[in-house]
Each structure stands twice: as structure tokens, then as C-alpha cells.
Amino acid sequence: MGFLITTVVTAVSLWVATQLPTGAHIVAPAGEDYIVALAISAIALGLLNGIVRPVLVLLSLPITCVTLGLFIVVVNGLVLLILTLIPFTGFQLDGLWSAIIAGIVVSLTSFVLNRFVPG
């Protein structure tokens, strides 16, 4: 049940990021619904956050310490850029700055939603 709640929170966070002028878009691949593309993107982002993000955080630890943790925002943007490389998700970004801004929006939205959602 926890995986489902986390996936829904991530999907809502991605949806919020696509609704704001952040440069993030969900374009459903041919034959898919927007909601299905959003759910696939949320699952793929959850997998990336579980597998790739810890490696990126570990590799960027020196610069993260120098910037007092602010480089984590760039790591979140890089994870979203990696998400755009997965072809069947339909998630698109306009560039690195769009990825960083969308990463901030997704992080803040997930934080707020996780405070209100039990589980």
C-alpha cells in the first residue's frame, strides 16, 4: 500500500510541475492516455530516485558540502533530466534550468503532500 501512495504522491507532484510554467511537459506516447503516461512517469521517477539518485548524491558529496547542501537541487534536476531519456514515459523538459525548477516544484509538492497523506 505504501508503494501505491508514494506513486500517487509522485504523480500529483509531476502533474503540478507540468501545470506551472516550469518547462516540464507530459506528452502521452501514441495510444496512451495522459493519466497512464503520468503514472508511468511517476513509477519511473520512483525507480530513478531509488537507484540513480543515491549514486549521484554520493558522487556529488564534496560539492554538496561546499554549497551547504544546495547542490541537491541540481541533483534533483539531473534525475528529472534522466527521466526524459526514458522514451516510454512521455516526460519532457525544455532544458537544465527547467529541470532544476521542475525538481524544486516536485520536491516541495511531494514534501507538502507527504505531510498530509497517511502512510
C-alpha positions in Angstrom: 0.0 0.0 0.0 2.9 2.3 0.7 4.2 2.0 -2.9 0.8 3.0 -4.3 0.6 6.0 -2.0 4.1 7.1 -2.9 3.4 6.6 -6.6 0.2 8.7 -6.4 2.0 11.5 -4.5 4.8 11.5 -7.1 2.3 11.5 -9.9 0.5 14.5 -8.4 3.8 16.3 -7.9 4.7 15.7 -11.5 1.3 16.9 -12.6 1.8 20.1 -10.5 5.2 20.7 -12.1 3.6 20.3 -15.6 0.8 22.7 -14.8 3.1 25.5 -13.6 5.3 27.4 -16.2 8.4 25.3 -15.3 9.2 24.0 -18.8 8.1 20.4 -17.9 5.5 18.6 -20.1 3.9 15.2 -20.2 3.2 14.2 -23.8 1.5 10.8 -23.9 3.1 8.4 -26.4 0.9 7.2 -29.2 -2.0 5.1 -28.0 -1.7 6.1 -24.3 -3.8 8.2 -22.1 -2.4 11.3 -20.3 -3.1 9.7 -16.9 -1.3 6.5 -17.9 1.7 8.5 -19.1 1.7 10.4 -15.8 1.6 7.1 -13.8 4.4 5.6 -15.9 6.5 8.7 -15.3 5.8 8.6 -11.6 6.8 4.9 -11.4 10.0 5.6 -13.4 10.8 8.6 -11.3 10.4 6.5 -8.1 12.8 3.9 -9.5 15.3 6.6 -10.5 15.1 8.1 -7.0 15.7 4.7 -5.5 18.6 3.6 -7.8 20.3 6.5 -9.6 19.8 9.4 -7.1 21.8 7.8 -4.2 24.7 7.3 -6.6 24.5 10.9 -7.8 24.3 12.2 -4.2 27.3 10.1 -3.3 29.4 11.3 -6.3 28.4 14.9 -5.7 29.1 14.8 -1.9 32.2 17.1 -2.0 30.4 19.9 -3.9 27.2 19.4 -1.8 29.3 20.0 1.3 30.9 23.1 -0.2 27.5 24.5 -1.2 26.0 23.6 2.2 23.5 21.2 0.6 22.2 23.4 -2.2 23.7 21.2 -4.9 21.0 18.6 -4.1 18.6 20.9 -6.1 20.8 20.3 -9.1 20.9 16.5 -8.4 17.1 16.5 -8.4 17.1 18.4 -11.7 19.5 15.8 -13.2 17.3 13.0 -12.1 14.4 14.6 -13.9 16.6 15.1 -17.0 17.4 11.3 -16.8 13.7 10.7 -16.7 13.3 12.5 -20.0 15.7 10.0 -21.6 13.3 7.1 -20.9 11.3 7.1 -24.1 8.0 5.5 -22.9 7.3 7.9 -20.1 6.4 10.9 -22.2 8.0 13.3 -19.7 9.8 16.2 -21.5 11.8 19.2 -20.2 12.9 22.4 -22.1 16.5 22.3 -20.6 18.6 22.2 -17.5 17.1 25.2 -15.9 13.6 23.9 -16.5 14.8 20.6 -14.9 16.1 22.4 -11.8 12.9 24.5 -11.4 10.7 21.4 -12.0 12.8 19.5 -9.5 12.2 22.2 -6.9 8.4 22.1 -7.6 8.3 18.3 -7.5 10.3 18.2 -4.2 8.2 20.9 -2.5 4.9 19.4 -3.7 5.9 15.9 -2.5 7.0 17.3 0.8 3.7 19.0 1.4 1.6 16.1 0.2 3.6 13.6 2.3 2.7 15.7 5.4 -1.0 15.3 4.8 -1.2 11.8 3.4 -1.1 9.0 6.0 1.2 6.1 5.3 
